[in-house]
Amino acid sequence: MLPIDIHAAQNIRLADELRLDAELQTVHAELTRMDPSGEQFAAVLRNTIDQLLNGEVTGRFSWESLYKTERTHAGTLVEINLQREFKFADGKTMDYQIADIEVDCKYSQSFGGWMIPPEARGHLCLLVWANDNDSRWSAGLFRVREEWLNRGSNRDAKLTVKAIHRDKILWLWRDAELPENVLLHMNPSDRAAVFAPQSGQQRLNELFRRAQKRRISRNVVRTVAQQKDYMKRVRGNGGSRSALKPEGILIMGDYDSHRAVAKRLGLPEPGEGEFVSVRVTRAGALHAASPQIELGGENWVVANESDPPEMAPQLPSHTSLP
């Protein structure tokens, strides 16, 4: 008689249970239909964290800088912003109705820390986790069952999922990439140099000098500039584009033509509301193997440290490159 693999048998039973949970499967299918890549979901989480940090007013860029009350409010904001993005109907007893099924939403900044209220027993929960320090996030569906929960000990008698039963979560997106918080992940000395100038314009110039070849979000620009006309500070005619042009630095935005430049130079392509800066130089014999692009009738490449600064070419405007 063949020995029984206990863990394999447990996995088969779980798979059978999840298949039999028609509501769970229906909600899972609906959410993945609405956002197949998870990009919208990730953007909501990025924007919610940035909303809490409120960098334009506070200059903050790290979760640790939030007050306790602000951290407590994070779950409510995630719930609200997800509903606004995906237009979920209001639930009758839970937060949402997704495909006419009641679903509660619980967010935690620490993985496994979801606090589930007693009234959610028997219902589906959308469990969401995001960590800005790790630039990772997850979201999954969980059927709340008494035997899969730790007993509540707080005043609200809220419960948590037992670690051993986290395998009961049917993941939508697991350990996915959260759009980077550039300020948080910069070299500390570079970050200090960015925030050193008194002028918002000078701070932005330093940001684009020191955070090259990385996607820089509109919120990062807002946090560094701390001015209401922060977008004007990026453009030409006195903004960072014109200030850094003599140093050979291009600042590409989210125009299709700018994305094409970034792609041809082998750089990250700026998404909506994002920028990517890079220092370029005219292509020479030493750059024969480097990705090149023609701008202003000449070929340009990403500059090496040994390349001397020279005036950067003009970027194409709203029209796509051929």
N, C-alpha and C positions, 0 to 999 in steps of 0.2 A: 504494500500500500504506500502511495507517495505521501511525503510529509506535507502538511498544510502550511502555506505561507500566510501567517495571521495578518500581516500588514497588507498584503495583496488582497486578501478577502475583505478587509475593512475598506480598502479603496474601492473595491467593486460594489460593496453595499452603499457607500457614499454616492458613487456615480449613479447607482440605481435610484437612490433617494432624490438626488437632484433632477434626474430625468423625470421622475414622477411628480415633482413640484412644478406643475404647469405654470403657475403664476410667476414663479422665479424665472423660468425659462422665457416666458413672454416678455417680462420687463427687461431681462438681459438682451433679448433680441431687439427690442425697441430702442434701447439706449445705444447699442452698437450700430443700429441703422441710422440713428440721428447723428452719431459722431464716430464714424468707423475708425479713424486714426487716433482719437482722443485729444486732438489738437485744441478743439473748442473747450473741452473740460480743463485741460492744462492751462489754457489762457485765462479761464475764470479763476482758477486757483492763484495764478500769478498776479492777476489784477486785484484779487481780494487781499492778498498779503500786502501789495503796494498801497491799497486803499487804507489798510490799518496803519501802515508806516507813515503815510501822509507826508512824504519826503519834501514836497514843495514848501510846506509850512515848518516842518520840524527838522529837516536834514537827516532823518534817521534812515538806516538801510538794513538793520538787523532785527530779527525776531526778539532777541534778548533785550532790546531797548524799549520794547512795548511795556506799558503798565499791565498789571495783573488783570484789571478790568477790561482792557483792550483785548488781551488774549482770550478771556472768557467770552467776549463778544464775537470772536472769530467764527465760531460754529454757526451762529445766526447769520453772519454775513455770507458765509459759504452757501448756506441753505437758500438765502434770498437771491444771491447772484446766479446760482445754478438755475433756479426757477425763472429768473428774468431771461437768461440766455436761451434755455430750452423750452420756455413757455409751458412748463408743467402746469396742469390744472391743480387747484387747491384740493387737498385731501379732506375727507369728511371727519376722519379720526386721526390720520397721520398728516405729515407735511404735504405730500403730493398725491396726485393720482397719475400714474404712468400706465398707459394702455388700459385705463379704467381700473387699475389695481392700486390699492393703498400702499404707499411707501413712505417710511420715515427716513430722514437724512441726518447722519451723525458724522461730524468731523473731529479729527484729533491730530495735533501736531506731533504727538508721540505714537508710534505704530502700536496698535492694540489698545490704545487708551480710550476707545469709544465708550461713552456713557449712555447706556440704553435705559430709557424710563420703563417702569412696570407696565404702562399702558401699551407698550409696543409688543408685548408677548403675543406670539402667534402671527405677527405681521412681518413683512419684509422691511429690512433696513438697507439703505444705501450707505455703506461705510466708506468714508473718504479720509485719506491721510496725505499730508504734504509736508516736506521738510526742506526749508530754504537752504540750510547748511549743506545738505546732501544733494540738493537739486533733483530730488526724486519725489514721486507721488504715486498713489495707488487708489483704486476705487473698486469696490466689489459689492455683491448682494448677499445678504445673510438672512435666513429665516430664523426669527427669534424663538428659541426653545429653552424652556426652563433648565433642562439638563445640560445645556451647552454654555450656561452662564455662571459667573462667579456671583455669590450673594452680595447684595448691596450693603454698604456700611455707612454711606453718607446720609444726610438729612432727607434727601429726595428718594432714597432707596433705589438709586440708579445702579444698574448692573453692567458688568463688562464681560466680554467674550473670554472664556477660558482659553489659555494659550494652546492647550491640547486640541481645542475644537476650532481653531482658526482655519483648519483645513476644510471646514464646512462653508467657508466663504467662496462664492463663485465669482472669480475675479473678472471684471470688465477690462481693466488695465492694471498691470502689476509692476511696481517698481519702474515706472516710466520716467522719462526725462522731464523735469520741470524747467521751463525757460529760465536761464541763468540770471541771478541777481549779480550783475557785474561788479558793483561796488563792494558787495559782501565778499566776493571771491578774488578781488584784486590783491596784489602784493601790498602789504600794509604800508610800506614806504611810498609806493606809487599813490595809494589812496590818500595818504597824508599830504602829498604834494598837490593832489587835485584839490583838496579842501583848504589849502594854505592861503591862496589869494583872497583878498576882500571882495574883489569884483566877481560877479557871477559870470561875466563873459570870460574873464581870465581862467576861472575854474573850469568852464566848459572847454576852453582851448587845451588846457592841461589834460582833461579827460580824454580827448580825442588823440592827443599825443601818446598817452600812456596805456590806453586800452585799445590798441590797434588789432585788427583781424578778429574782432569779437563783435557779436551783435549787441548793440547798446539800445536799450528800450527808451521810449519816450519818457517813461517814469524816471529812469536814471538821469536823463537830461534835466527833467523837472527838479529832481532832488539836488543835483549839483548847482543848477542855476539859481534856484529858489527865487524865481521871478515869474510873474504872470505871462510875460511875453517870451517865455523860454524858447519856443520854436524859432522865433525870429533870431535868436542868438546863435542858431546853428547855420543858418543860410548865409549866402554871399551878401554883398553890400554891407560889410561891417561885422558879420557874424564869423563863426569859426571857420567856415569854408574859405572866406577871403583871408582871414588872419593866418591860416596855416598853409595856404597855397605856396608862399615863397619857400616853405620848408619841404615842399614836395608831397604834402599830405592831401589825399582825396578823402572826402566824406560822402559816402554813398547812402542815399535814402531808399524809400520803398517804391520809387518809380520803376517800371519794368526795364527802362534803359539802364538805370543804375544797377539793378539786379544782374543785368546781362554783363556789365563791366565786372562786377564782383565774381560772377561765375567764371568768366574767361580768365581772370587772374587767379583762380583757384581758391577764392575766399568764401567764407560763409555769406549766403545771400540774405540781405536784410528783409525781414518780414514786415507786416503792416506796422507802421509806427516805429520802425527800428532804423538804426544807422550802423554802418561799418566803415571805419577809417583805416587807411593804409598809406604808407609812404612809398612813392613810386619813383622810378628813374627811367631815362631813355634806354631802350634795349641796345646792348652792345655785344661784342664777341663773347664776353664772359657770361652772358645771360642766354646763350643759345638754347639751353635746355629748359628755360623758365617759361611758364605760360605768359603769353603776350597779348596785348590788345592795341589796336590803332585808335589813337585819339588825336585830333588836330593834325592829321597827316603824318604822324610819327608813331612808332611802336614803343609801348611802355611795358615795364615789368615791375613786380614788387621789389623794392630796393633792399639790398643787403646792408648790414651795419657799415661796411667799408665804402659804400657808395656815397659820394658827397651830396648834400642837399641841392636840389635845383627846382626851379619853378614848376609846379604841377600843371598838367594840361587842364583844359576846361571839360567838365563832365557834360555828356549829352543831357538834354532837358527831359521833356515828357515823351519824346518819340522813341520808339524801340530801335535798337541797333539792327543793321542788316544781318 
